[in-house]
């Protein structure tokens, strides 16, 4: 109950603060903050990006560094607040807006972990970050100081190397870029495999957790993850049906309204872009008569 009250308050604050954050982005001001999620699990904000970190008696497990400046700020804050070394860094995936700056932690001795496909992409694309030391294919359990983090690969979705991180004791799942709470997917949903993305979101429902910690936007619940999956499924079905009817992209943008989600964040701005993104992938993968 306390979590639900906190979640409602966080949602309200997000709605009030969002216009201010947009102004920050235009002014070049950087907003950074650390907030407690549950127990020894904390959330790090760098403008519109979020990562999480877990404090243990034997050191700290950090996740996406975001960029070198953000990582340096976070490293200094962790030292000042907790006086614990950073032992592990885990990338959610290879995209540079989340993975950049890993060398800030790696150069101090942190072991870097990612999915094996992420390592290939980091090397191949020349991402500005530390190359992972350890990789895995399907799942990996990370233990430190009596605490556990479960790293899970749910298949292709947003990229081919995105993982989720489950913190069982804190009942929290860290999800980046492919699920958000009461907000539409980002613009054209770039680097997404839409049918596989839907499957990956559905797999989240098999994980035991209460708190959804997205890489962007407000905290949510397991129900928010299910709702997000239903939105993507309905959008995909609507665009595919319209394509089979021979409708153009512009006709789809005017006729597909997804009214059940009109109260979600970025509905007016991103719905046309969501439609465009799904349409482009269906056009590449579908062969009509």
DOFI-615528 format. One record per residue: z, y, x of N, C-alpha, C in turn; residue in one letter. Coordinates in steps of 0.2 Angstrom, whole numbers, plus 5000, padded with zeros to 4 digits. Each point is the difference from the previous one (the first is absolute). Layout:
[rec [Z; Y; X]; [Z; Y; X]; [Z; Y; X]; 'a'] ...
***
This chain:
[rec [5000; 4994; 5004]; [5000; 5006; 4996]; [5000; 5006; 5004]; 'x'] [rec [5004; 5000; 5006]; [5000; 5006; 5004]; [4994; 5001; 5003]; 'x'] [rec [4996; 4995; 5002]; [4993; 5000; 5003]; [4996; 5003; 4995]; 'x'] [rec [5000; 4998; 4994]; [4995; 5003; 4995]; [5002; 5007; 4999]; 'x'] [rec [5006; 5003; 5000]; [5002; 5007; 4999]; [4997; 5004; 5006]; 'x'] [rec [5001; 4997; 5006]; [4997; 5003; 5006]; [4993; 5000; 5000]; 'x'] [rec [4996; 4995; 4997]; [4993; 5000; 5000]; [4997; 5005; 4995]; 'x'] [rec [5004; 5001; 4995]; [4998; 5005; 4995]; [5000; 5007; 5003]; 'x'] [rec [5006; 5001; 5003]; [5001; 5006; 5004]; [4994; 5002; 5005]; 'x'] [rec [4999; 4994; 5004]; [4995; 5001; 5005]; [4993; 5001; 4997]; 'x'] [rec [4998; 4997; 4995]; [4994; 5001; 4996]; [4999; 5008; 4998]; 'x'] [rec [5006; 5002; 4997]; [5000; 5007; 4998]; [4999; 5005; 5006]; 'x'] [rec [5004; 4998; 5005]; [4999; 5005; 5006]; [4993; 5000; 5003]; 'x'] [rec [4997; 4994; 5000]; [4993; 4999; 5003]; [4995; 5005; 4995]; 'x'] [rec [5001; 5000; 4994]; [4996; 5004; 4995]; [5001; 5007; 5002]; 'x'] [rec [5006; 5002; 5001]; [5002; 5007; 5001]; [4998; 5002; 5007]; 'x'] [rec [5000; 4996; 5005]; [4999; 5001; 5007]; [4993; 5000; 5002]; 'x'] [rec [4996; 4996; 4996]; [4993; 4999; 5002]; [4996; 5006; 5001]; 'x'] [rec [5000; 5005; 4996]; [4996; 5006; 5001]; [5002; 5004; 5006]; 'x'] [rec [5007; 5000; 5002]; [5003; 5003; 5006]; [4997; 4996; 5006]; 'x'] [rec [4999; 4993; 5000]; [4998; 4997; 5005]; [4993; 5001; 5001]; 'x'] [rec [4996; 5001; 4995]; [4993; 5002; 5001]; [4999; 5007; 5003]; 'x'] [rec [5004; 5004; 4999]; [5000; 5007; 5003]; [5002; 4999; 5007]; 'x'] [rec [5005; 4995; 5002]; [5002; 4999; 5007]; [4994; 4998; 5004]; 'x'] [rec [4996; 4995; 4997]; [4994; 4997; 5003]; [4995; 5006; 5002]; 'x'] [rec [4999; 5005; 4995]; [4996; 5005; 5001]; [5002; 5005; 5006]; 'x'] [rec [5007; 5001; 5000]; [5003; 5004; 5005]; [5000; 4997; 5007]; 'x'] [rec [5000; 4994; 5000]; [5001; 4996; 5007]; [5007; 4998; 5001]; 'x'] [rec [5004; 5002; 4996]; [5007; 4998; 5001]; [5001; 4993; 4999]; 'x'] [rec [5004; 4997; 5004]; [5002; 4993; 5000]; [5007; 4998; 4997]; 'x'] [rec [5000; 4996; 4995]; [5006; 4998; 4997]; [5002; 4993; 5002]; 'x'] [rec [5006; 5000; 5003]; [5002; 4993; 5003]; [5007; 4999; 4997]; 'x'] [rec [5002; 4994; 4998]; [5007; 4999; 4997]; [5001; 4992; 5001]; 'x'] [rec [5007; 4999; 5000]; [5002; 4993; 5000]; [5005; 4999; 4994]; 'x'] [rec [4998; 4995; 4996]; [5005; 4999; 4994]; [5002; 4992; 5000]; 'x'] [rec [5005; 4999; 4997]; [5003; 4993; 5000]; [4997; 4997; 4994]; 'x'] [rec [4997; 4994; 5000]; [4997; 4996; 4995]; [5006; 4995; 4997]; 'x'] [rec [5002; 4996; 5004]; [5006; 4995; 4998]; [5003; 4997; 5007]; 'x'] [rec [5006; 5000; 5000]; [5004; 4997; 5006]; [4998; 5004; 5006]; 'x'] [rec [4997; 4996; 5005]; [4998; 5003; 5006]; [4993; 5001; 5001]; 'x'] [rec [4996; 5000; 4994]; [4993; 5001; 5000]; [4999; 5008; 4998]; 'x'] [rec [4996; 5003; 5004]; [4998; 5007; 4999]; [4993; 5001; 4999]; 'x'] [rec [4998; 5006; 4997]; [4993; 5002; 4999]; [4999; 5006; 5004]; 'x'] [rec [4995; 5000; 5004]; [4998; 5006; 5004]; [4994; 5003; 4997]; 'x'] [rec [5000; 5007; 4999]; [4995; 5004; 4997]; [4997; 5004; 5005]; 'x'] [rec [4993; 5000; 5000]; [4996; 5005; 5005]; [4995; 5003; 4995]; 'x'] [rec [5001; 5006; 4997]; [4996; 5002; 4995]; [4998; 4995; 4994]; 'x'] [rec [4994; 4998; 4999]; [4999; 4995; 4995]; [5000; 4993; 5002]; 'x'] [rec [5002; 4999; 5006]; [5000; 4993; 5003]; [5008; 4998; 5000]; 'x'] [rec [5001; 4993; 4999]; [5006; 4998; 5000]; [5000; 4993; 5004]; 'x'] [rec [5006; 4999; 5004]; [5001; 4993; 5003]; [5007; 4999; 4999]; 'x'] [rec [5002; 4994; 5002]; [5007; 4998; 4999]; [5003; 4997; 5007]; 'x'] [rec [5007; 5000; 5000]; [5003; 4997; 5006]; [5006; 4997; 4998]; 'x'] [rec [5002; 4995; 5004]; [5006; 4996; 4999]; [5005; 5000; 5006]; 'x'] [rec [5006; 5002; 4999]; [5005; 5001; 5005]; [5004; 4994; 5000]; 'x'] [rec [5001; 4997; 5006]; [5004; 4994; 5001]; [5005; 5001; 5005]; 'x'] [rec [5005; 4996; 5001]; [5005; 5000; 5006]; [4997; 4999; 5007]; 'x'] [rec [4994; 4997; 5000]; [4996; 4999; 5006]; [4994; 5004; 5001]; 'x'] [rec [4999; 5005; 4996]; [4994; 5004; 5001]; [4997; 5002; 4993]; 'x'] [rec [4994; 5003; 5001]; [4997; 5003; 4994]; [4993; 4997; 4999]; 'x'] [rec [4998; 4998; 4994]; [4993; 4998; 4999]; [4996; 5006; 4996]; 'x'] [rec [4995; 5003; 5004]; [4996; 5005; 4996]; [4994; 4997; 4998]; 'x'] [rec [4997; 5004; 4996]; [4993; 4998; 4997]; [4995; 5006; 5002]; 'x'] [rec [4995; 5001; 4996]; [4994; 5004; 5002]; [5003; 5007; 5003]; 'x'] [rec [4997; 5001; 5006]; [5002; 5006; 5004]; [4997; 5007; 4997]; 'x'] [rec [4994; 4999; 4996]; [4996; 5005; 4997]; [4996; 5004; 5005]; 'x'] [rec [5004; 5003; 5005]; [4996; 5004; 5005]; [5005; 5001; 5006]; 'x'] [rec [4998; 5002; 5006]; [5004; 5001; 5006]; [5006; 5005; 4998]; 'x'] [rec [4998; 5005; 4997]; [5005; 5006; 4999]; [5006; 4997; 4995]; 'x'] [rec [4997; 4997; 4995]; [5005; 4997; 4995]; [5005; 4995; 5003]; 'x'] [rec [4997; 4995; 5004]; [5003; 4995; 5004]; [5005; 5003; 5004]; 'x'] [rec [4999; 5005; 5004]; [5004; 5003; 5005]; [5006; 5003; 4996]; 'x'] [rec [4999; 5003; 4995]; [5005; 5003; 4995]; [5005; 4995; 4998]; 'x'] [rec [4997; 4994; 4997]; [5004; 4995; 4997]; [5004; 4997; 5006]; 'x'] [rec [4997; 4998; 5006]; [5004; 4997; 5005]; [5006; 5004; 5002]; 'x'] [rec [4999; 5007; 5000]; [5006; 5004; 5002]; [5005; 5000; 4995]; 'x'] [rec [4998; 5000; 4994]; [5005; 5000; 4994]; [5004; 4993; 5000]; 'x'] [rec [4996; 4995; 5001]; [5004; 4993; 5000]; [5005; 5000; 5005]; 'x'] [rec [4998; 5003; 5006]; [5005; 5000; 5006]; [5006; 5004; 4998]; 'x'] [rec [4999; 5006; 4997]; [5005; 5005; 4999]; [5005; 4997; 4994]; 'x'] [rec [4997; 4997; 4995]; [5003; 4998; 4994]; [5004; 4993; 5001]; 'x'] [rec [4996; 4995; 5003]; [5003; 4993; 5000]; [5001; 4998; 5007]; 'x'] [rec [4998; 5003; 5005]; [5001; 4998; 5007]; [4998; 4993; 5002]; 'x'] [rec [4995; 4998; 4997]; [4997; 4993; 5001]; [4993; 5000; 5003]; 'x'] [rec [4999; 4995; 5004]; [4993; 5000; 5003]; [4995; 4997; 4995]; 'x'] [rec [4994; 5002; 5000]; [4994; 4998; 4996]; [4998; 4993; 5003]; 'x'] [rec [5001; 4995; 4997]; [4998; 4993; 5003]; [4993; 4998; 4997]; 'x'] [rec [4998; 5002; 4994]; [4994; 4997; 4998]; [4996; 5006; 4996]; 'x'] [rec [4993; 5000; 5000]; [4996; 5004; 4996]; [4995; 4996; 4997]; 'x'] [rec [5000; 5001; 4993]; [4995; 4996; 4996]; [4995; 5004; 4997]; 'x'] [rec [4993; 4999; 5001]; [4995; 5003; 4996]; [4998; 4997; 4994]; 'x'] [rec [5000; 5004; 4995]; [4997; 4997; 4993]; [4993; 4998; 5000]; 'x'] [rec [4996; 5004; 5004]; [4993; 4999; 5001]; [4997; 5004; 5005]; 'x'] [rec [4994; 5000; 5002]; [4997; 5004; 5006]; [4998; 5007; 4999]; 'x'] [rec [5000; 5002; 4993]; [4997; 5007; 4999]; [5004; 5005; 5004]; 'x'] [rec [4997; 5005; 5003]; [5003; 5004; 5005]; [5005; 5005; 4997]; 'x'] [rec [4999; 5001; 4993]; [5005; 5005; 4997]; [5007; 4997; 4999]; 'x'] [rec [5000; 4993; 5001]; [5007; 4997; 5000]; [5002; 4997; 5007]; 'x'] [rec [4995; 4998; 5004]; [5002; 4996; 5006]; [5000; 5004; 5006]; 'x'] [rec [4997; 5006; 5000]; [5000; 5004; 5006]; [5007; 5002; 5002]; 'x'] [rec [5000; 5001; 5007]; [5007; 5002; 5003]; [5004; 4994; 5002]; 'x'] [rec [4998; 4994; 5000]; [5004; 4994; 5001]; [5003; 5000; 5007]; 'x'] [rec [4996; 5003; 5005]; [5002; 5000; 5007]; [5007; 5004; 5001]; 'x'] [rec [5002; 5004; 4995]; [5006; 5004; 5001]; [5006; 4995; 5000]; 'x'] [rec [4999; 4995; 4996]; [5005; 4994; 5000]; [4999; 4995; 5005]; 'x'] [rec [4994; 4998; 5001]; [4998; 4995; 5004]; [5002; 5001; 5007]; 'x'] [rec [4999; 5007; 5002]; [5001; 5002; 5007]; [5008; 4999; 5002]; 'x'] [rec [5004; 5000; 4995]; [5007; 5000; 5000]; [5002; 4992; 5000]; 'x'] [rec [4996; 4996; 4999]; [5001; 4993; 5000]; [5000; 4996; 4994]; 'x'] [rec [4998; 5004; 4994]; [5000; 4996; 4994]; [4994; 4995; 5000]; 'x'] [rec [5001; 4995; 4997]; [4995; 4995; 4999]; [4996; 5001; 4994]; 'x'] [rec [4993; 5001; 5000]; [4996; 5002; 4995]; [4997; 4994; 4996]; 'x'] [rec [5000; 5000; 4994]; [4998; 4994; 4996]; [4995; 5002; 4994]; 'x'] [rec [4995; 4996; 4999]; [4995; 5001; 4995]; [4997; 4994; 4998]; 'x'] [rec [4996; 5000; 4995]; [4995; 4995; 4998]; [4995; 4999; 5006]; 'x'] [rec [4998; 4994; 5001]; [4995; 4999; 5005]; [4993; 5004; 4999]; 'x'] [rec [4998; 5001; 4993]; [4994; 5004; 4999]; [5001; 5007; 5002]; 'x'] [rec [5007; 5002; 4999]; [5001; 5007; 5002]; [5000; 5001; 5007]; 'x'] [rec [5002; 4995; 5004]; [4999; 5001; 5008]; [4993; 5001; 5002]; 'x'] [rec [4995; 4996; 4997]; [4993; 5000; 5001]; [4997; 5007; 4998]; 'x'] [rec [5002; 5002; 4995]; [4998; 5007; 4997]; [5003; 5005; 5005]; 'x'] [rec [5006; 5000; 5002]; [5003; 5005; 5004]; [4996; 5001; 5007]; 'x'] [rec [4999; 4994; 5002]; [4996; 5000; 5007]; [4993; 5002; 4999]; 'x'] [rec [4997; 4997; 4995]; [4992; 5001; 4999]; [4999; 5007; 4998]; 'x'] [rec [5004; 5003; 4996]; [4999; 5007; 4998]; [5003; 5005; 5004]; 'x'] [rec [5004; 4998; 5005]; [5003; 5004; 5005]; [5005; 5005; 4997]; 'x'] [rec [5004; 4997; 4995]; [5005; 5004; 4997]; [5005; 5003; 5005]; 'x'] [rec [5002; 5006; 4999]; [5005; 5004; 5004]; [5007; 4997; 4999]; 'x'] [rec [5001; 4994; 5003]; [5007; 4997; 4999]; [5001; 4994; 5005]; 'x'] [rec [5006; 4997; 5000]; [5001; 4995; 5004]; [4997; 4993; 4997]; 'x'] [rec [4997; 4996; 5004]; [4997; 4994; 4998]; [5006; 4995; 4999]; 'x'] [rec [5000; 4996; 4994]; [5005; 4996; 4998]; [5002; 4994; 5006]; 'x'] [rec [5006; 4999; 5001]; [5002; 4995; 5004]; [5000; 4993; 4997]; 'x'] [rec [5002; 5000; 4994]; [5001; 4994; 4996]; [4996; 5000; 4993]; 'x'] [rec [4996; 4995; 4998]; [4996; 5000; 4994]; [5002; 4994; 4996]; 'x'] [rec [4998; 5000; 4994]; [5000; 4994; 4996]; [4995; 4999; 4995]; 'x'] [rec [4999; 4995; 4996]; [4994; 4999; 4996]; [5003; 5001; 4992]; 'x'] [rec [5005; 4996; 4998]; [5002; 5000; 4993]; [5006; 5003; 4999]; 'x'] [rec [5005; 4998; 5004]; [5007; 5003; 4999]; [5004; 4999; 5006]; 'x'] [rec [5005; 5005; 5001]; [5004; 5000; 5006]; [5007; 5002; 4998]; 'x'] [rec [5005; 4997; 5002]; [5007; 5002; 4999]; [5003; 5003; 5006]; 'x'] [rec [5002; 5006; 4999]; [5003; 5004; 5006]; [5008; 5001; 4999]; 'x'] [rec [5004; 4998; 5005]; [5007; 5000; 4999]; [5003; 5004; 5006]; 'x'] [rec [5005; 5004; 4998]; [5003; 5004; 5005]; [5007; 5002; 4997]; 'x'] [rec [5005; 4999; 5004]; [5007; 5002; 4999]; [5002; 4998; 4993]; 'x'] [rec [4998; 4994; 4998]; [5002; 4997; 4994]; [4996; 5002; 4994]; 'x'] [rec [4995; 5004; 5001]; [4996; 5002; 4994]; [4993; 4997; 5001]; 'x'] [rec [4997; 5000; 4994]; [4993; 4996; 5000]; [4995; 5005; 4997]; 'x'] [rec [4994; 4999; 5002]; [4994; 5004; 4997]; [4994; 4994; 5000]; 'x'] [rec [4998; 5000; 4994]; [4994; 4995; 4999]; [4993; 5004; 5000]; 'x'] [rec [4996; 4998; 5005]; [4993; 5003; 5000]; [4995; 4995; 4997]; 'x'] [rec [4997; 5003; 4995]; [4996; 4996; 4996]; [4992; 5002; 4999]; 'x'] [rec [4996; 4996; 5002]; [4993; 5002; 4999]; [4997; 4997; 4993]; 'x'] [rec [4998; 5004; 4996]; [4998; 4998; 4993]; [4992; 5000; 4999]; 'x'] [rec [4997; 5000; 5006]; [4993; 4999; 4999]; [4996; 5007; 5001]; 'x'] [rec [4993; 5000; 4999]; [4997; 5006; 5001]; [5001; 5004; 4993]; 'x'] [rec [5001; 5007; 5001]; [5001; 5004; 4995]; [4998; 5007; 5002]; 'x'] [rec [5005; 5004; 5002]; [4999; 5006; 5004]; [4999; 4999; 5007]; 'x'] [rec [4994; 4999; 5003]; [4999; 4997; 5006]; [5000; 4993; 5000]; 'x'] [rec [4999; 4997; 5006]; [5001; 4992; 5000]; [5006; 4999; 5004]; 'x'] [rec [5005; 5005; 5002]; [5005; 4998; 5004]; [5007; 5003; 4997]; 'x'] [rec [5000; 5002; 4994]; [5006; 5004; 4998]; [5005; 4994; 4998]; 'x'] [rec [5007; 5002; 5002]; [5005; 4995; 4998]; [5005; 5004; 4996]; 'x'] [rec [5005; 4996; 4997]; [5005; 5003; 4997]; [5007; 4998; 5003]; 'x'] [rec [5005; 5004; 5000]; [5006; 4998; 5003]; [5006; 5000; 4995]; 'x'] [rec [5003; 4994; 5000]; [5005; 4999; 4995]; [5007; 5000; 5004]; 'x'] [rec [5004; 5004; 4997]; [5007; 5001; 5003]; [5005; 4996; 4994]; 'x'] [rec [5001; 4994; 5001]; [5004; 4996; 4995]; [5007; 5003; 4998]; 'x'] [rec [5003; 5001; 5005]; [5007; 5003; 4999]; [5000; 5006; 4996]; 'x'] [rec [4995; 5004; 5002]; [5000; 5007; 4997]; [4996; 5000; 4993]; 'x'] [rec [4997; 4994; 4998]; [4996; 4999; 4994]; [4994; 5005; 5000]; 'x'] [rec [4997; 5001; 5006]; [4995; 5006; 5000]; [4993; 4997; 5003]; 'x'] [rec [4995; 5002; 4998]; [4993; 4998; 5002]; [4996; 5006; 5002]; 'x'] [rec [4998; 5000; 5007]; [4997; 5006; 5002]; [4992; 4998; 5000]; 'x'] [rec [4997; 5004; 4996]; [4993; 4999; 4998]; [4996; 5007; 5002]; 'x'] [rec [4995; 4999; 5004]; [4996; 5006; 5002]; [4993; 5000; 4997]; 'x'] [rec [4998; 5005; 4997]; [4993; 5002; 4998]; [4997; 4996; 4995]; 'x'] [rec [5003; 4994; 4998]; [4996; 4996; 4995]; [5004; 5000; 4993]; 'x'] [rec [5006; 5002; 5000]; [5005; 5001; 4994]; [5004; 5007; 5001]; 'x'] [rec [5000; 5003; 4994]; [5004; 5006; 5000]; [5003; 5000; 4993]; 'x'] [rec [5005; 5004; 4999]; [5004; 5000; 4994]; [4998; 5006; 4995]; 'x'] [rec [4997; 4998; 4995]; [4998; 5005; 4995]; [4995; 5006; 5003]; 'x'] [rec [4996; 4997; 5004]; [4995; 5005; 5003]; [4993; 4996; 5001]; 'x'] [rec [4995; 5003; 4999]; [4993; 4997; 5001]; [4999; 4998; 5007]; 'x'] [rec [4996; 4995; 5001]; [4998; 4998; 5007]; [4996; 5006; 5003]; 'x'] [rec [5001; 5001; 5007]; [4997; 5005; 5003]; [4993; 5001; 5000]; 'x'] [rec [4997; 5005; 4997]; [4993; 5002; 5000]; [4996; 4995; 4999]; 'x'] [rec [4995; 4998; 5004]; [4995; 4995; 4999]; [5002; 4993; 5002]; 'x'] [rec [5007; 4999; 5002]; [5002; 4994; 5002]; [4997; 4997; 5006]; 'x'] [rec [4999; 5004; 5005]; [4995; 4998; 5005]; [5003; 4994; 5004]; 'x'] [rec [4996; 4996; 5003]; [5002; 4994; 5004]; [5004; 4995; 4995]; 'x'] [rec [4998; 4999; 4994]; [5003; 4996; 4996]; [4995; 4994; 4997]; 'x'] [rec [5002; 4994; 5000]; [4997; 4995; 4997]; [5003; 4999; 4993]; 'x'] [rec [4996; 5003; 4995]; [5004; 5001; 4993]; [5002; 4993; 4997]; 'x'] [rec [4996; 4995; 4999]; [5003; 4994; 4997]; [5006; 4997; 5004]; 'x'] [rec [4999; 5000; 5007]; [5005; 4997; 5004]; [5006; 5005; 5000]; 'x'] [rec [4999; 5006; 4999]; [5006; 5005; 4999]; [5004; 4999; 4994]; 'x'] [rec [4997; 4998; 4995]; [5003; 4998; 4993]; [5004; 4994; 5002]; 'x'] [rec [4997; 4995; 5003]; [5004; 4994; 5002]; [5006; 5001; 5004]; 'x'] [rec [4999; 5004; 5005]; [5006; 5002; 5004]; [5005; 5003; 4996]; 'x'] [rec [4999; 5005; 4996]; [5005; 5003; 4996]; [5003; 4995; 4995]; 'x'] [rec [4997; 4996; 4998]; [5003; 4995; 4995]; [5004; 4995; 5004]; 'x'] [rec [4999; 4999; 5006]; [5004; 4996; 5005]; [5007; 5003; 5001]; 'x'] [rec [5000; 5007; 5000]; [5006; 5003; 5001]; [5005; 4998; 4994]; 'x'] [rec [4998; 4998; 4994]; [5005; 4998; 4995]; [5003; 4994; 5002]; 'x'] [rec [4998; 4996; 5005]; [5003; 4994; 5002]; [5006; 5001; 5005]; 'x'] [rec [5000; 5006; 5002]; [5006; 5002; 5005]; [5006; 5002; 4996]; 'x'] [rec [5006; 4998; 5003]; [5006; 5002; 4997]; [5002; 5007; 5002]; 'x'] [rec [5000; 5005; 4996]; [5002; 5007; 5003]; [5001; 5004; 4993]; 'x'] [rec [5003; 5006; 5001]; [5002; 5004; 4995]; [4997; 5007; 5001]; 'x'] [rec [5000; 5002; 5007]; [4998; 5007; 5001]; [4993; 5000; 5004]; 'x'] [rec [4996; 5004; 4997]; [4993; 5001; 5003]; [5000; 5006; 5004]; 'x'] [rec [4998; 4999; 5007]; [5000; 5006; 5004]; [4993; 5001; 5003]; 'x'] [rec [4996; 5004; 4996]; [4993; 5001; 5002]; [4999; 5004; 5007]; 'x'] [rec [4994; 4999; 5003]; [4999; 5005; 5005]; [4998; 5007; 4999]; 'x'] [rec [4999; 5001; 4993]; [4999; 5007; 4997]; [5004; 5000; 4994]; 'x'] [rec [5003; 5006; 4998]; [5002; 5001; 4994]; [5008; 4998; 4999]; 'x'] [rec [5002; 5000; 4994]; [5007; 4999; 4998]; [5001; 4992; 5000]; 'x'] [rec [5007; 4999; 5001]; [5002; 4993; 5000]; [4999; 4997; 4993]; 'x'] [rec [4999; 4994; 4999]; [4999; 4997; 4993]; [5004; 4993; 5000]; 'x'] [rec [4997; 4996; 4995]; [5003; 4994; 4998]; [4995; 4994; 5001]; 'x'] [rec [5002; 4994; 4999]; [4995; 4995; 4999]; [4996; 5000; 4994]; 'x'] [rec [5002; 5003; 4995]; [4996; 5002; 4994]; [4994; 5005; 5002]; 'x'] [rec [5002; 5005; 5004]; [4995; 5004; 5002]; [4994; 4997; 5004]; 'x'] [rec [5002; 4995; 5004]; [4995; 4996; 5003]; [4995; 4996; 4995]; 'x'] [rec [5003; 4997; 4995]; [4996; 4997; 4995]; [4996; 5005; 4996]; 'x'] [rec [5003; 5005; 4999]; [4996; 5005; 4996]; [4994; 5003; 5004]; 'x'] [rec [5001; 5001; 5007]; [4994; 5002; 5004]; [4995; 4995; 5000]; 'x'] [rec [5002; 4993; 5001]; [4995; 4995; 5000]; [4996; 5000; 4993]; 'x'] [rec [5003; 5001; 4994]; [4997; 5000; 4994]; [4995; 5006; 5000]; 'x'] [rec [5002; 5006; 5003]; [4995; 5005; 5000]; [4994; 4999; 5004]; 'x'] [rec [5000; 4997; 5005]; [4994; 4998; 5005]; [4996; 4995; 4996]; 'x'] [rec [5003; 4995; 4997]; [4997; 4995; 4996]; [4996; 5003; 4995]; 'x'] [rec [5003; 5004; 4996]; [4996; 5003; 4994]; [4995; 5005; 5002]; 'x'] [rec [5001; 5003; 5006]; [4995; 5005; 5002]; [4994; 4996; 5003]; 'x'] [rec [5001; 4995; 5003]; [4995; 4995; 5003]; [4996; 4997; 4994]; 'x'] [rec [5003; 4998; 4995]; [4997; 4997; 4994]; [4996; 5005; 4997]; 'x'] [rec [5002; 5006; 4999]; [4996; 5005; 4996]; [4994; 5002; 5004]; 'x'] [rec [5001; 5001; 5007]; [4994; 5002; 5004]; [4995; 4994; 5000]; 'x'] [rec [5002; 4994; 5001]; [4995; 4994; 5000]; [4997; 5000; 4993]; 'x'] [rec [5003; 5001; 4994]; [4997; 4999; 4994]; [4995; 5006; 4999]; 'x'] [rec [5002; 5006; 5002]; [4995; 5005; 5000]; [4994; 4999; 5004]; 'x'] [rec [5001; 4997; 5006]; [4994; 4999; 5004]; [4995; 4995; 4997]; 'x'] [rec [5003; 4995; 4997]; [4996; 4995; 4996]; [4997; 5003; 4994]; 'x'] [rec [5002; 5005; 4998]; [4997; 5004; 4994]; [4995; 5004; 5002]; 'x'] [rec [4999; 5001; 5007]; [4995; 5005; 5003]; [5002; 5007; 5000]; 'x'] [rec [5006; 5001; 5000]; [5003; 5007; 5000]; [4999; 5003; 5007]; 'x'] [rec [4999; 5006; 5001]; [5000; 5004; 5006]; [5007; 5001; 5002]; 'x'] [rec [5001; 5002; 5007]; [5007; 5002; 5002]; [5002; 5006; 4996]; 'x'] [rec [4996; 5005; 4999]; [5002; 5006; 4996]; [5002; 4998; 4993]; 'x'] [rec [4997; 4996; 4997]; [5002; 4997; 4993]; [5006; 4997; 5000]; 'x'] [rec [5002; 4996; 5005]; [5006; 4997; 5001]; [5006; 5005; 5001]; 'x'] [rec [4999; 5005; 5004]; [5005; 5005; 5001]; [5002; 5003; 4993]; 'x'] [rec [4995; 5001; 4996]; [5001; 5004; 4994]; [5003; 4995; 4994]; 'x'] [rec [4998; 4994; 5001]; [5002; 4995; 4994]; [5007; 4996; 5002]; 'x'] [rec [5001; 4998; 5006]; [5006; 4996; 5002]; [5006; 5005; 5001]; 'x'] [rec [5005; 5000; 4995]; [5005; 5005; 5000]; [5007; 4997; 5002]; 'x'] [rec [5001; 4994; 5000]; [5006; 4997; 5001]; [5006; 5004; 4998]; 'x'] [rec [5000; 5001; 4993]; [5005; 5004; 4997]; [5007; 4998; 5001]; 'x'] [rec [5001; 4994; 5000]; [5007; 4997; 5001]; [5004; 5003; 5006]; 'x'] [rec [4996; 5002; 5005]; [5002; 5002; 5006]; [5000; 5008; 5001]; 'x'] [rec [4999; 5004; 4995]; [4999; 5007; 5001]; [5006; 5003; 5002]; 'x'] [rec [5006; 4997; 5000]; [5006; 5004; 5002]; [5001; 4998; 5008]; 'x'] [rec [4996; 4996; 5003]; [5001; 4998; 5007]; [4998; 5006; 5004]; 'x'] [rec [5003; 5000; 5006]; [4998; 5005; 5005]; [4993; 4999; 5002]; 'x'] [rec [4997; 5006; 5001]; [4993; 5001; 5002]; [4995; 4997; 4995]; 'x'] [rec [5002; 4999; 4994]; [4995; 4998; 4995]; [4993; 5003; 4999]; 'x'] [rec [5001; 5007; 4999]; [4994; 5004; 4999]; [4996; 5000; 5007]; 'x'] [rec [5003; 5001; 5005]; [4997; 5001; 5007]; [4996; 4994; 5002]; 'x'] [rec [5004; 4994; 5000]; [4998; 4994; 5003]; [4996; 4995; 4996]; 'x'] [rec [5001; 5000; 4993]; [4997; 4995; 4996]; [4992; 5000; 5001]; 'x'] [rec [4996; 5006; 5000]; [4993; 5000; 5002]; [4999; 4997; 5006]; 'x'] [rec [5004; 5001; 5005]; [4999; 4997; 5007]; [5002; 4993; 5000]; 'x'] [rec [5005; 4997; 4996]; [5001; 4993; 5000]; [4994; 4997; 4997]; 'x'] [rec [4997; 5003; 4994]; [4994; 4997; 4997]; [4995; 4999; 5005]; 'x'] [rec [4999; 5006; 5004]; [4994; 5000; 5005]; [5001; 4994; 5005]; 'x'] [rec [5007; 4999; 5003]; [5001; 4995; 5005]; [4999; 4993; 4997]; 'x'] [rec [5002; 4999; 4994]; [4999; 4993; 4997]; [4993; 4999; 4999]; 'x'] [rec [4996; 5005; 4998]; [4993; 4999; 4998]; [4996; 4999; 5007]; 'x'] [rec [5002; 5003; 5005]; [4996; 4999; 5006]; [5001; 4993; 5003]; 'x'] [rec [5006; 4997; 4999]; [5001; 4993; 5002]; [4997; 4995; 4996]; 'x'] [rec [5000; 5002; 4993]; [4996; 4995; 4995]; [4993; 5000; 5002]; 'x'] [rec [4997; 5006; 5001]; [4993; 5001; 5002]; [4998; 4996; 5006]; 'x'] [rec [5004; 5000; 5005]; [4999; 4996; 5006]; [5000; 4992; 4999]; 'x'] [rec [5005; 4998; 4995]; [5001; 4993; 5000]; [4997; 4997; 4994]; 'x'] [rec [4998; 5004; 4995]; [4997; 4997; 4994]; [4992; 5000; 5000]; 'x'] [rec [4998; 4994; 4997]; [4992; 5000; 5000]; [4999; 4999; 4992]; 'x'] [rec [4997; 5005; 4997]; [4998; 5000; 4993]; [4994; 4996; 4999]; 'x'] [rec [4998; 5000; 4993]; [4994; 4996; 4999]; [4994; 5004; 5002]; 'x'] 
***
